[in-house]
Each structure stands twice: as structure tokens, then as C-alpha cells.
């Protein structure tokens, strides 16, 4: 991804390796002009806005790779991924906003690049803009919907994505639940995985691992991009001038970009972003009002929440942060967010105050405790036990993870509130977090909160 490429140049510049090394690297980039003859554009805000587009192009992928990674279908020549990447004016923050590819959009008047026919403004899914009018119509449609002026355009396809990951030596991802998608071939067990280019493509394309569909896929794309940034900014290869040149040449030769984003712009941006880290990035998805908005002749679309989305894009225009930027606490990733788990604590020992300590510690970690611990019927328990209704087994596992050494016991019919019987072995609470524990007004997370612990 070109965003990662920009960050790579950032690290290089910070290391004192400058313009001489990167000059000439962008000669292989396919240059386009997505802003040609555009009129009535939004006013420029503060900072820089990059439209990052991923297409389903696969022309250079081998037959063996097509079979292995389930890429056999004909490409639709449309956008699989659309993100606005905002670089703050002080170059200390990158805000990434994902736009669902099935978003309801009103396409502006245009000439169809395939048929040559002139079209009036009409409703579509946003990813159709690329198919009908390429990068220029995509930029126009996004600007019309967000009122955010796009300064630069970067485009990657399946081939360039795979090459980017492979040339970096793979990227690490982690999951708190199994991920299996028969359409893409994705099959990941719980835990941490090192993905090569093809496996990473399966990870970011998968839409059928659960009921979250495209929204779940966008969350995985955001987590992956955070991990890619972490790998790019921490990899020793970026501090070796010769090796970096080889990596950068591979990355830059496999993207499409606007004519105005060349070596000089990249180096200038890089020098200003010397201290950039994953915690400097933040990720969110445009607020959704209707996940299945029907449109005649188009089908089900994703309708944005007008008030919340306008507030989000105003924050981008005004160069405001979207997430709470604070030091990340080391925490174990669990399948259910503590904020979604209700807990009643009982003191199962004869020691006064154990229940209160456990309740306070669990609440501090994020669990929704009652705040009113009681004494258990049995006050001589040697082990801490989590009692749970089998219907809430995933929540019980997350709670037990926060209580090292605790045991799980199913109680049919107990209901949604889990019980913790704090026994003699209670030693405290371990910090836990969910993969998608969003925070703040815009549901945004910082990059260091979604990479592997």
C-alpha cells in the first residue's frame, strides 16, 4: 500500500538518508491525472487528504496463485477498498476513514468511459464510480459526498498489494476467534499469524467469516494497515540504504498515483514526520445510518448517517483528531469487549474485602460490574470460579482470561449476568481488550491499539 510506502520514506528521511537515495524511484509509477478539468471542488482544509483506492486488478497474478488464493473470477474493474487518509498539518497524525464499497452515492453528471454515453446525476453504489469513470469520477463522487478536498490519489491492485507484503517479509496479524471464509480460502486459528502477500490478500478480502460482511472486512483492513505501518516503521531494512532502495523500487513500481505526488513531496513529508509511529495513526469507518438501504435497480446499499458523517468529515476538514490518543496499556486480546459483559462479584473466602477488590479491578479493566459485591453462599472456595449461562460462553471466556487461574462453570438458565466467585487464589485482574474496542465520538482507534500485543 502506498500509505505504507510514504511511511517507509519517512523513516528513511528520519535516519538521515535523503533525497539522493529516493530520487528516481518513482519513475516506474503509473502517473494519472484524476483532477483534470475538475470544477466546483470543496475548499481546501488544513492538512493533506489522500484518496487510497484498492481495485480488483489481477492481470499479473500467476495461474497457480489464482487457484491457491481463489482469484479465478473476472475482475469487475471497480474499487474493492476506498479510504480517505488525512495527514495532519503538523504531520504528527494520520487519520484513516474507510468508506464501504456498497455505500449509497449520487454520482455526478459524467461521460461513461466505456460507452461514451453522457449520464445525468444518478444513484449508485460508490464502487461503481471507478467502473464508469475511473479515478477522476471516483474523486468527484467522494468529494461530493464528503465535502473533503482530495489532494492526492493513490491506487493499488491485488498484484501490487501482494508484492508490497512479500517485499516487506510478511505482516503479522492476530485474531481472538477463528477466521474461515470459503470464498477466499482464509483459514486462521486463534492466535498470531505471519501472513505472506497471498494470505494477506485473503485476510483483507474476506467478507464471509461472520455476519459483519463488508463492515467486518473493513475492520480487518484497518487492523492490517496498522500492522503494515508497524512493520514498515520498525523494520531494520528501512535503515539500510541499499536494501531500502530495492524495497522502495518494488513498492513504487506497482502503484498508480497523481502527477503531483512525486519524490520531492514524499521527502518533504517524510522529514516532517520523523517521529511517526503506529500510535500516530487512527482508524474508523464512516458512520452508518442504514446497513441495507434498498434502491430500485441497484439493490441493497449502505446509507451513511447524515449528521454523524458530516461531523466526521468536518473534523477532517478542520484537522481534528478522531480518537483519544493516549499511551496503550498492555492487554490480552479477547473475543468479547469487557464493556459488553455484565458481572456480579461474590466473595467466596472468609477474608473481608476480597469481593470489593475484585469488583473494582474488573470495573477498572472495563467490565460492567454491579458495583455491589456480595458474600457467596460458600465462603471456603480455594479457586476463583466464573459461573455463566452457556448462551454467553464467549463472554465467559473473555472474563476468565481477565482472572488468571480461574475456572469456568456453566449454569444453565443463569442469564446474561456472569458471576465471579473470588476464591483464595484470587491475585488480581489481568488487562484485556477486544479486537474492535472502538472509543471516542467517531468510534476510532489508534494503530497501536489494533496491532498484535
BALO-558748 format. One line per 8 residues: number of its first residue (from 1); their letters; for each residue x, y, z of N, C-alpha, C. Coordinates in steps of 0.05 Angstrom, whole numbers, m for minus. Layout:
N
NUM = a = X Y Z X Y Z X Y Z | ... $
END
This chain:
453
1 = xxxxxxxx = 17 m24 0 0 0 0 18 25 0 | 9 45 m16 25 68 m19 28 84 7 | 7 83 25 10 96 50 34 85 65 | 37 59 65 60 47 79 86 55 65 | 85 59 39 109 68 25 117 96 34 | 97 113 37 103 140 47 115 139 75 | 105 122 92 116 119 119 144 108 118 | 150 90 98 176 79 95 196 102 89 $
9 = xxxxxxxx = 188 119 71 206 142 64 209 160 88 | 189 162 104 190 178 129 213 168 147 | 213 142 152 234 130 169 261 135 156 | 263 132 130 288 135 117 299 163 120 | 281 183 117 290 211 120 298 217 148 | 283 205 167 289 209 195 317 198 202 | 325 177 187 351 165 192 374 181 179 | 366 202 165 387 219 153 393 212 124 $
17 = xxxxxxxx = 377 193 112 380 185 85 360 201 68 | 369 218 51 350 237 40 345 234 10 | 343 257 m2 333 259 m29 350 244 m50 | 376 243 m46 393 229 m65 385 200 m69 | 377 187 m47 371 159 m48 345 153 m63 | 324 169 m56 298 164 m67 293 176 m94 | 310 194 m102 306 206 m129 308 185 m150 | 288 185 m168 287 165 m190 271 141 m183 $
25 = xxxxxxxx = 264 137 m158 249 113 m151 221 113 m162 | 210 137 m165 182 139 m174 179 139 m204 | 201 134 m219 200 135 m248 182 113 m260 | 178 92 m244 162 70 m254 133 72 m247 | 125 92 m231 97 95 m223 80 103 m247 | 57 90 m249 38 97 m270 24 123 m262 | 32 145 m274 22 171 m267 m5 177 m281 | m24 188 m266 m50 195 m277 m58 222 m267 $
33 = xxxxxxxx = m79 233 m279 m88 260 m271 m118 258 m263 | m124 251 m238 m151 248 m230 m166 274 m225 | m151 296 m227 m163 323 m221 m167 340 m246 | m163 328 m270 m164 343 m295 m191 356 m299 | m191 382 m304 m215 397 m311 m237 396 m289 | m230 390 m265 m250 389 m243 m257 417 m234 | m283 422 m231 m292 448 m222 m310 446 m197 | m314 468 m184 m332 469 m161 m324 449 m139 $
41 = xxxxxxxx = m298 448 m134 m288 429 m114 m290 441 m86 | m290 424 m66 m291 434 m38 m267 452 m32 | m271 470 m13 m249 488 m5 m228 471 9 | m203 479 6 m181 465 19 m182 469 49 | m178 447 64 m177 449 93 m148 450 103 | m144 442 127 m117 440 138 m107 412 136 | m81 408 132 m70 382 129 m73 372 100 | m67 346 95 m67 335 68 m86 311 68 $
49 = xxxxxxxx = m102 308 47 m121 286 43 m113 270 19 | m109 244 24 m102 225 3 m125 205 0 | m134 201 m25 m154 181 m30 m140 155 m38 | m141 135 m20 m128 110 m24 m148 90 m35 | m144 79 m59 m163 62 m72 m150 35 m78 | m165 14 m71 m156 m13 m78 m174 m25 m99 | m164 m34 m122 m180 m45 m143 m176 m75 m144 | m193 m89 m160 m191 m118 m161 m174 m128 m185 $
57 = xxxxxxxx = m156 m110 m195 m139 m118 m218 m121 m142 m210 | m118 m161 m228 m103 m185 m222 m88 m196 m247 | m82 m178 m266 m71 m186 m292 m44 m200 m289 | m28 m192 m269 m1 m203 m267 2 m225 m246 | m21 m235 m237 m20 m257 m218 m20 m284 m233 | m2 m302 m225 1 m327 m239 m24 m345 m236 | m27 m365 m254 m49 m383 m252 m49 m399 m226 | m24 m406 m217 m22 m421 m192 m31 m405 m168 $
65 = xxxxxxxx = m24 m379 m168 m33 m361 m147 m63 m357 m148 | m74 m355 m172 m103 m351 m174 m118 m374 m162 | m108 m399 m167 m121 m422 m156 m117 m423 m126 | m93 m418 m116 m87 m420 m88 m102 m400 m71 | m105 m376 m81 m117 m355 m66 m146 m348 m75 | m157 m365 m92 m185 m363 m101 m190 m336 m115 | m174 m331 m135 m176 m306 m150 m184 m311 m179 | m199 m332 m183 m205 m340 m211 m226 m324 m225 $
73 = xxxxxxxx = m243 m310 m211 m265 m295 m225 m254 m272 m241 | m271 m263 m260 m263 m240 m276 m265 m214 m259 | m246 m196 m261 m247 m171 m245 m271 m154 m254 | m282 m139 m236 m304 m121 m243 m294 m94 m250 | m267 m89 m248 m255 m63 m253 m268 m42 m237 | m273 m48 m211 m285 m29 m193 m268 m28 m167 | m275 m10 m149 m259 m7 m125 m268 m26 m103 | m249 m42 m94 m254 m61 m72 m251 m47 m45 $
81 = xxxxxxxx = m234 m27 m44 m229 m12 m20 m227 18 m26 | m239 34 m9 m237 63 m11 m232 75 16 | m210 89 19 m203 102 44 m194 130 40 | m202 148 57 m190 175 58 m169 175 80 | m145 182 72 m123 183 92 m116 213 95 | m120 223 119 m115 251 125 m89 253 141 | m70 268 131 m45 273 145 m47 301 158 | m45 303 184 m49 328 198 m29 349 189 $
89 = xxxxxxxx = m36 374 193 m19 396 184 8 396 198 | 9 386 223 34 384 237 49 358 232 | 38 341 214 50 316 206 54 297 230 | 38 299 250 41 281 273 19 261 275 | 0 261 257 m23 243 259 m34 236 231 | m41 211 227 m54 202 202 m81 191 210 | m102 201 199 m130 192 204 m140 177 179 | m148 152 183 m157 135 160 m187 130 164 $
97 = xxxxxxxx = m203 138 144 m232 135 145 m239 116 122 | m251 93 129 m260 74 108 m288 80 99 | m292 79 72 m318 83 60 m328 57 49 | m350 46 59 m360 20 49 m363 20 19 | m355 m1 6 m356 m1 m24 m385 m2 m34 | m404 m10 m17 m432 m11 m25 m447 14 m15 | m432 35 m8 m445 60 1 m463 71 m20 | m487 80 m11 m505 95 m29 m492 121 m37 $
105 = xxxxxxxx = m490 126 m63 m478 151 m72 m494 163 m95 | m494 189 m97 m505 202 m120 m482 210 m138 | m479 195 m161 m457 201 m179 m463 226 m195 | m443 244 m196 m447 269 m211 m449 265 m241 | m460 284 m256 m461 281 m285 m434 274 m297 | m433 256 m317 m407 248 m327 m411 233 m354 | m389 229 m368 m389 213 m392 m377 186 m385 | m392 165 m391 m384 137 m385 m359 131 m402 $
113 = xxxxxxxx = m337 123 m388 m312 117 m401 m313 93 m419 | m333 75 m414 m335 51 m430 m352 54 m455 | m376 67 m452 m394 70 m475 m393 97 m489 | m382 117 m474 m382 144 m485 m408 159 m482 | m427 146 m469 m453 159 m464 m451 180 m442 | m467 201 m446 m468 222 m425 m490 215 m406 | m483 215 m379 m503 208 m359 m509 232 m341 | m534 234 m333 m542 254 m313 m534 243 m285 $
121 = xxxxxxxx = m537 260 m265 m532 250 m238 m551 228 m231 | m541 206 m220 m559 184 m213 m548 168 m190 | m565 153 m175 m556 138 m152 m541 113 m160 | m520 106 m145 m504 82 m150 m492 72 m123 | m479 49 m124 m461 42 m102 m435 56 m109 | m421 66 m88 m398 83 m93 m376 70 m109 | m374 43 m107 m352 30 m122 m357 29 m152 | m382 36 m161 m387 37 m189 m375 61 m203 $
129 = xxxxxxxx = m367 82 m187 m356 106 m199 m330 100 m214 | m314 82 m203 m289 75 m217 m295 60 m243 | m314 42 m243 m321 27 m267 m331 45 m289 | m346 66 m282 m358 84 m303 m340 107 m311 | m323 116 m292 m307 140 m298 m279 140 m287 | m269 117 m278 m242 115 m269 m235 133 m245 | m210 139 m240 m201 154 m217 m215 182 m215 | m218 195 m238 m230 222 m237 m258 222 m226 $
137 = xxxxxxxx = m275 204 m236 m302 203 m226 m303 193 m197 | m285 176 m190 m283 167 m162 m277 191 m144 | m258 207 m151 m251 231 m135 m275 250 m133 | m287 255 m156 m310 273 m156 m333 263 m139 | m339 237 m140 m360 226 m124 m354 228 m94 | m329 221 m87 m322 222 m58 m323 251 m48 | m312 270 m64 m313 298 m56 m342 308 m53 | m359 300 m71 m387 309 m70 m401 298 m44 $
145 = xxxxxxxx = m393 274 m36 m406 262 m13 m395 271 13 | m369 278 14 m356 284 39 m350 314 43 | m349 329 21 m341 357 21 m313 360 31 | m297 339 28 m269 340 35 m253 341 9 | m235 361 6 m219 364 m18 m197 343 m18 | m196 327 m39 m175 307 m42 m150 320 m55 | m127 317 m41 m102 329 m51 m86 310 m69 | m87 284 m62 m72 264 m77 m88 238 m80 $
153 = xxxxxxxx = m81 223 m100 m95 198 m107 m74 176 m109 | m79 153 m95 m61 130 m96 m78 105 m100 | m69 88 m118 m85 64 m125 m67 39 m126 | m77 18 m113 m63 m7 m113 m83 m28 m123 | m73 m50 m135 m90 m72 m143 m81 m97 m128 | m93 m120 m134 m86 m145 m120 m56 m151 m123 | m46 m147 m147 m18 m154 m152 1 m137 m135 | m3 m111 m136 15 m93 m121 12 m97 m91 $
161 = xxxxxxxx = m12 m104 m82 m15 m109 m53 1 m133 m45 | 0 m155 m60 15 m179 m53 45 m174 m54 | 54 m159 m74 82 m153 m76 92 m136 m53 | 75 m117 m44 83 m100 m22 87 m116 3 | 69 m134 9 71 m150 34 95 m169 32 | 99 m182 9 121 m201 6 148 m187 8 | 151 m163 m4 177 m150 m4 184 m140 25 | 164 m137 42 169 m129 69 174 m154 87 $
169 = xxxxxxxx = 172 m178 75 177 m202 91 152 m212 106 | 129 m203 97 104 m212 111 96 m193 133 | 71 m195 141 59 m178 162 45 m195 183 | 48 m187 208 36 m202 230 8 m193 236 | m11 m212 239 m38 m205 248 m45 m225 270 | m65 m217 286 m74 m234 308 m104 m234 309 | m116 m256 318 m145 m258 319 m152 m272 345 | m174 m263 357 m183 m275 382 m204 m296 377 $
177 = xxxxxxxx = m211 m301 352 m230 m322 344 m222 m333 317 | m230 m357 311 m223 m369 285 m235 m353 262 | m220 m350 240 m230 m336 217 m228 m356 193 | m252 m362 182 m253 m381 160 m273 m370 139 | m264 m369 114 m281 m358 93 m277 m376 68 | m297 m391 61 m295 m410 38 m292 m396 12 | m300 m370 10 m298 m356 m15 m270 m348 m22 | m255 m339 m2 m227 m330 m6 m207 m352 1 $
185 = xxxxxxxx = m215 m372 17 m197 m392 26 m183 m385 52 | m191 m362 64 m179 m354 90 m186 m375 111 | m165 m383 127 m170 m403 148 m148 m398 169 | m155 m382 189 m137 m375 211 m148 m384 238 | m131 m397 253 m138 m405 280 m134 m381 299 | m144 m384 324 m140 m364 344 m110 m360 349 | m101 m336 351 m73 m331 356 m60 m311 337 | m34 m312 335 m18 m294 319 m8 m308 294 $
193 = xxxxxxxx = m9 m295 271 m1 m307 246 17 m288 230 | 37 m298 216 53 m283 198 43 m289 170 | 32 m269 156 20 m273 130 38 m263 108 | 40 m280 87 53 m271 63 33 m255 46 | 42 m247 22 25 m230 5 m2 m242 m2 | m2 m267 m10 m27 m280 m18 m45 m285 6 | m34 m293 28 m50 m297 52 m62 m271 63 | m45 m250 61 m55 m223 69 m78 m214 52 $
201 = xxxxxxxx = m77 m220 26 m99 m213 8 m125 m227 16 | m122 m253 23 m145 m268 33 m157 m254 58 | m139 m246 76 m148 m234 101 m163 m208 97 | m154 m191 79 m167 m165 75 m191 m166 56 | m193 m188 41 m216 m191 22 m240 m206 35 | m235 m222 55 m256 m240 66 m280 m224 76 | m304 m233 67 m329 m220 75 m348 m239 88 | m340 m265 90 m359 m285 99 m349 m300 123 $
209 = xxxxxxxx = m333 m287 140 m324 m300 164 m345 m299 186 | m363 m280 185 m384 m277 204 m407 m261 191 | m425 m251 207 m448 m236 197 m442 m207 192 | m417 m198 197 m410 m170 194 m405 m162 166 | m401 m181 147 m398 m174 119 m376 m154 113 | m384 m134 97 m364 m114 88 m354 m97 111 | m370 m92 131 m361 m76 154 m340 m91 170 | m344 m117 174 m323 m133 187 m297 m134 171 $
217 = xxxxxxxx = m300 m135 144 m277 m135 127 m262 m109 129 | m276 m86 131 m262 m61 133 m247 m59 160 | m258 m70 181 m244 m70 206 m218 m86 204 | m219 m109 190 m194 m125 186 m175 m109 169 | m185 m95 148 m167 m79 132 m153 m58 148 | m168 m45 166 m156 m25 183 m135 m37 202 | m141 m60 214 m121 m73 231 m96 m81 215 | m101 m91 191 m78 m99 174 m61 m75 167 $
225 = xxxxxxxx = m74 m53 160 m58 m29 153 m42 m19 176 | m54 m21 201 m39 m13 225 m14 m31 228 | m18 m57 224 5 m76 226 25 m71 204 | 16 m64 181 34 m58 159 51 m33 165 | 38 m13 177 52 11 185 73 4 207 | 65 m13 226 83 m21 247 107 m35 235 | 103 m53 216 125 m68 204 143 m49 188 | 131 m30 174 146 m11 157 163 7 174 $
233 = xxxxxxxx = 152 17 196 167 37 212 187 24 231 | 185 m2 236 203 m15 255 223 m33 242 | 219 m40 216 236 m59 203 264 m48 198 | 284 m64 205 312 m55 201 319 m51 172 | 305 m62 154 311 m59 125 309 m30 117 | 292 m15 130 289 13 123 312 31 131 | 329 21 148 352 36 156 377 29 141 | 375 10 122 397 1 105 392 14 78 $
241 = xxxxxxxx = 408 34 69 402 48 44 400 30 20 | 417 10 17 416 m7 m7 391 m24 m7 | 386 m37 16 363 m55 18 337 m39 15 | 337 m15 27 313 2 26 307 9 m3 | 328 16 m18 323 24 m46 310 1 m62 | 319 m24 m56 307 m47 m70 277 m50 m62 | 272 m47 m36 244 m49 m27 227 m27 m39 | 237 m2 m37 222 21 m47 216 19 m76 $
249 = xxxxxxxx = 236 9 m92 232 6 m121 209 m13 m127 | 208 m35 m112 186 m54 m116 159 m42 m109 | 158 m28 m87 133 m16 m78 123 6 m98 | 141 24 m104 133 47 m121 127 40 m150 | 138 17 m159 134 10 m187 107 m4 m191 | 92 m8 m169 67 m24 m172 42 m9 m162 | 44 18 m164 20 34 m156 14 54 m178 | m10 65 m178 m18 88 m194 m21 112 m176 $
257 = xxxxxxxx = m12 135 m185 m13 159 m168 m17 184 m185 | m26 205 m172 m29 230 m187 m2 242 m193 | m2 259 m212 24 271 m221 37 289 m201 | 21 299 m182 32 318 m163 45 306 m138 | 45 280 m136 56 267 m112 81 253 m119 | 103 268 m122 128 257 m131 149 255 m109 | 174 251 m117 195 247 m97 198 271 m79 | 197 296 m90 201 319 m73 180 321 m51 $
265 = xxxxxxxx = 155 315 m59 133 317 m39 136 295 m18 | 145 271 m27 148 250 m7 170 255 13 | 193 266 3 215 271 21 208 294 40 | 195 315 30 187 337 47 168 327 69 | 149 310 62 130 299 81 146 281 101 | 164 266 91 179 247 108 196 262 129 | 209 283 121 225 298 140 209 310 162 | 184 317 156 167 329 176 155 308 195 $
273 = xxxxxxxx = 155 283 187 142 262 202 162 243 215 | 184 254 225 206 238 235 197 219 258 | 179 228 275 172 212 299 147 195 295 | 139 191 270 114 176 265 116 147 274 | 95 138 289 94 110 299 65 100 295 | 59 74 299 32 65 297 12 80 314 | 21 90 338 3 105 355 m4 132 343 | 10 140 323 4 165 310 m18 163 289 $
281 = xxxxxxxx = m26 138 284 m48 133 264 m74 127 278 | m96 133 265 m122 127 277 m141 118 254 | m159 100 261 m176 87 241 m205 87 249 | m223 92 229 m251 90 234 m265 85 208 | m291 80 210 m309 76 186 m330 97 187 | m338 107 164 m359 128 163 m383 118 178 | m396 134 195 m420 125 210 m442 116 191 | m455 94 198 m476 82 182 m503 88 194 $
289 = xxxxxxxx = m522 96 177 m549 100 185 m567 77 179 | m563 65 155 m579 42 147 m561 22 132 | m557 m1 143 m538 m21 132 m549 m34 107 | m576 m32 103 m588 m45 80 m610 m27 68 | m601 m6 55 m619 14 43 m626 6 15 | m651 m1 9 m658 m11 m18 m660 12 m38 | m649 7 m62 m651 26 m84 m660 11 m109 | m681 19 m121 m692 6 m145 m671 4 m167 $
297 = xxxxxxxx = m667 m19 m177 m648 m23 m199 m620 m27 m190 | m614 m23 m165 m587 m26 m154 m585 m47 m133 | m606 m49 m116 m606 m68 m94 m601 m56 m68 | m590 m71 m50 m585 m62 m22 m559 m46 m22 | m561 m22 m10 m538 m5 m7 m534 2 22 | m511 15 28 m505 24 55 m508 54 57 | m528 63 72 m533 92 74 m519 104 99 | m504 125 94 m489 137 116 m509 152 134 $
305 = xxxxxxxx = m501 155 160 m516 172 178 m509 201 171 | m528 217 162 m522 244 152 m509 262 173 | m520 263 197 m509 281 217 m482 272 227 | m479 247 234 m454 237 245 m432 237 224 | m438 230 199 m418 230 178 m409 259 172 | m427 278 171 m420 305 167 m401 315 189 | m407 307 214 m390 315 236 m362 303 233 | m361 278 224 m335 265 220 m319 279 199 $
313 = xxxxxxxx = m331 285 176 m316 298 154 m309 327 160 | m325 339 177 m318 366 186 m293 365 203 | m291 344 220 m267 341 236 m242 338 219 | m245 323 196 m222 320 178 m215 347 166 | m236 362 157 m231 388 144 m217 407 164 | m225 405 189 m214 423 210 m189 411 223 | m179 388 213 m154 376 222 m156 369 251 | m179 357 260 m182 349 288 m178 319 290 $
321 = xxxxxxxx = m167 310 313 m163 281 317 m190 267 320 | m191 242 312 m216 226 314 m216 207 337 | m193 201 349 m191 182 371 m177 195 394 | m180 182 417 m166 191 441 m138 180 439 | m118 198 437 m90 190 435 m78 189 462 | m74 164 472 m62 161 498 m45 135 498 | m27 133 517 m9 110 518 m26 84 520 | m18 65 505 m32 40 505 m24 22 528 $
329 = xxxxxxxx = m43 11 542 m38 m8 563 m35 m35 551 | m15 m50 560 m11 m77 550 m34 m94 559 | m48 m107 540 m72 m122 547 m74 m147 529 | m87 m167 539 m91 m192 524 m117 m188 507 | m115 m196 481 m138 m194 464 m158 m216 469 | m184 m208 472 m205 m228 478 m227 m225 457 | m245 m245 456 m265 m245 435 m288 m226 440 | m294 m219 464 m316 m201 471 m306 m178 487 $
337 = xxxxxxxx = m314 m153 480 m305 m130 494 m314 m130 523 | m297 m123 542 m306 m122 570 m330 m104 574 | m332 m83 558 m354 m64 561 m381 m76 555 | m381 m100 543 m406 m113 536 m413 m135 556 | m397 m139 577 m400 m162 595 m409 m152 623 | m432 m161 632 m442 m154 658 m433 m175 679 | m425 m165 702 m413 m183 722 m423 m177 750 | m429 m198 765 m435 m196 793 m412 m211 808 $
345 = xxxxxxxx = m399 m197 826 m376 m209 841 m386 m218 868 | m377 m242 877 m383 m253 903 m357 m261 917 | m355 m254 942 m331 m261 958 m335 m290 968 | m319 m308 957 m322 m337 965 m300 m345 985 | m290 m325 1000 m270 m330 1021 m280 m317 1047 | m266 m323 1069 m272 m310 1095 m257 m284 1099 | m240 m277 1079 m225 m252 1081 m241 m229 1073 | m246 m209 1090 m262 m186 1083 m249 m169 1061 $
353 = xxxxxxxx = m265 m159 1043 m255 m140 1023 m247 m152 996 | m245 m179 995 m236 m192 970 m256 m186 947 | m282 m188 954 m302 m182 933 m301 m154 923 | m297 m135 941 m295 m107 933 m271 m102 916 | m248 m114 923 m224 m111 907 m228 m122 879 | m240 m145 877 m244 m158 850 m264 m141 834 | m285 m131 846 m305 m115 832 m292 m89 821 | m276 m76 838 m263 m51 830 m243 m56 807 $
361 = xxxxxxxx = m227 m78 810 m207 m84 789 m220 m91 763 | m242 m106 763 m256 m113 739 m268 m89 725 | m280 m71 742 m292 m47 731 m270 m29 718 | m247 m28 731 m225 m11 720 m216 m22 693 | m218 m48 690 m209 m60 664 m231 m57 643 | m255 m49 651 m276 m44 631 m301 m60 634 | m301 m80 651 m325 m97 655 m347 m82 668 | m371 m88 661 m395 m75 672 m404 m90 698 $
369 = xxxxxxxx = m389 m85 719 m396 m98 745 m420 m83 758 | m433 m97 776 m456 m85 790 m447 m63 810 | m421 m64 818 m412 m45 838 m421 m52 866 | m434 m75 869 m445 m83 895 m438 m112 900 | m413 m118 906 m405 m146 911 m419 m157 936 | m424 m183 937 m437 m195 960 m421 m219 969 | m428 m230 992 m415 m254 1001 m427 m279 988 | m411 m299 981 m421 m323 969 m432 m342 990 $
377 = xxxxxxxx = m449 m360 981 m460 m380 1000 m438 m397 1012 | m418 m404 995 m396 m420 1005 m372 m401 1008 | m362 m397 1032 m340 m378 1037 m313 m392 1040 | m311 m417 1031 m286 m431 1034 m275 m441 1007 | m280 m426 986 m271 m434 959 m241 m430 956 | m227 m450 946 m198 m448 942 m192 m435 915 | m210 m438 895 m205 m428 868 m226 m408 860 | m218 m389 844 m237 m369 833 m252 m382 810 $
385 = xxxxxxxx = m279 m379 810 m296 m392 790 m313 m371 776 | m316 m374 750 m334 m358 734 m359 m375 727 | m382 m367 738 m407 m380 732 m420 m366 708 | m430 m382 689 m441 m369 665 m463 m386 652 | m481 m373 639 m502 m387 623 m488 m395 597 | m492 m420 588 m478 m429 563 m483 m411 539 | m505 m396 539 m510 m378 517 m491 m355 516 | m477 m350 537 m457 m328 539 m429 m340 543 $
393 = xxxxxxxx = m423 m362 529 m398 m375 533 m374 m358 524 | m377 m343 502 m355 m327 493 m348 m304 513 | m369 m293 524 m365 m272 545 m351 m284 569 | m359 m309 576 m347 m322 600 m317 m327 595 | m309 m335 571 m281 m340 565 m265 m314 567 | m277 m292 558 m264 m266 559 m260 m258 588 | m280 m262 605 m279 m255 633 m258 m273 647 | m258 m298 641 m239 m317 654 m210 m310 647 $
401 = xxxxxxxx = m206 m299 622 m179 m291 614 m169 m268 632 | m188 m251 641 m180 m229 658 m175 m238 687 | m181 m263 693 m177 m273 720 m158 m298 719 | m132 m293 719 m113 m315 716 m118 m338 735 | m119 m362 724 m123 m386 741 m151 m393 747 | m170 m376 738 m198 m381 745 m209 m404 729 | m231 m416 740 m244 m438 727 m271 m430 717 | m280 m443 696 m306 m438 684 m326 m459 692 $
409 = xxxxxxxx = m351 m451 699 m372 m470 706 m398 m460 694 | m409 m477 676 m434 m470 663 m458 m474 681 | m477 m454 681 m501 m456 697 m524 m450 679 | m538 m470 670 m560 m466 651 m582 m449 663 | m591 m429 648 m612 m412 657 m603 m388 675 | m577 m385 679 m568 m363 696 m574 m336 684 | m574 m333 658 m579 m308 645 m554 m293 637 | m558 m268 629 m536 m252 616 m515 m243 636 $
417 = xxxxxxxx = m522 m241 662 m502 m232 682 m484 m255 691 | m458 m251 687 m439 m272 695 m432 m267 724 | m425 m289 738 m417 m287 766 m388 m295 770 | m374 m280 787 m347 m286 794 m347 m293 824 | m339 m318 830 m336 m326 858 m306 m324 864 | m298 m302 877 m270 m297 882 m260 m315 905 | m243 m334 898 m233 m353 917 m206 m346 929 | m194 m364 944 m169 m359 958 m146 m353 940 $
425 = xxxxxxxx = m148 m363 915 m126 m359 896 m129 m333 880 | m148 m317 886 m151 m291 872 m127 m273 877 | m114 m265 856 m90 m248 858 m93 m221 844 | m115 m217 831 m118 m192 816 m129 m197 788 | m131 m176 772 m143 m176 746 m123 m169 724 | m123 m185 703 m106 m180 680 m121 m162 660 | m107 m142 649 m119 m124 629 m125 m140 604 | m149 m136 593 m158 m149 568 m171 m128 551 $
433 = xxxxxxxx = m173 m133 525 m186 m115 506 m196 m132 483 | m217 m121 470 m227 m135 446 m212 m125 422 | m213 m140 400 m200 m132 375 m211 m105 365 | m237 m101 368 m250 m77 357 m262 m60 380 | m246 m56 400 m256 m39 423 m254 m10 416 | m273 m1 399 m272 27 390 m278 46 413 | m268 70 409 m271 90 430 m276 117 417 | m285 137 433 m288 164 424 m313 168 408 $
441 = xxxxxxxx = m318 193 401 m343 201 388 m346 188 361 | m324 184 346 m326 173 319 m319 143 318 | m318 130 341 m313 101 341 m285 95 330 | m266 113 334 m239 109 322 m220 96 342 | m200 82 331 m179 71 347 m152 80 336 | m132 80 353 m106 87 344 m92 61 335 | m72 63 318 m59 40 306 m47 21 327 | m35 32 349 m23 15 369 m43 m1 385 $
449 = xxxxx = m69 6 383 m89 m9 397 m100 m33 381 | m94 m34 356 m105 m56 340 m83 m75 328 | m58 m68 332 m37 m87 324 m34 m109 346 | m20 m130 340 m17 m152 359 m3 m143 384 | m11 m153 408 2 m145 433 32 m152 432 $
END
